[in-house]
């Protein structure tokens, strides 16, 4: 099955070519990557809206964010189970391990916050 055709006004038929030096290109690509965008999509948003904010996230912050997200998903699942009245066996040990992980993450975040430690 073929992809549906776009409306004539939705098609992107025109190109805008800009020239950048190597440093500028690297900066644009890094900022776009930190936003989860390709360089062309970031450029389009920046030109048309002008509202894209520059936020560069270090790799450790991204890794910590993903780990916190996983922990949050697990906590949400455990909370649903607890609210339904069905507590699994071994929950206390799991919560103690989770508390230890939380302390480790807090230490990493506090250490990473100080620029002189980088």
Buried (B, 14 or more C-beta within 10 A) or exposed (E): EEEEEEEEEEEEEEEEEEEEEEEEEEBBBEBBBBBEBEBEEBBBBBEEEEEBEEEEEEEEBEEBEEBBEEBEEEEEEBEEEEEEEEEEEEEEEEEEEBEEEEEEBEEBEEEBEEEEEE
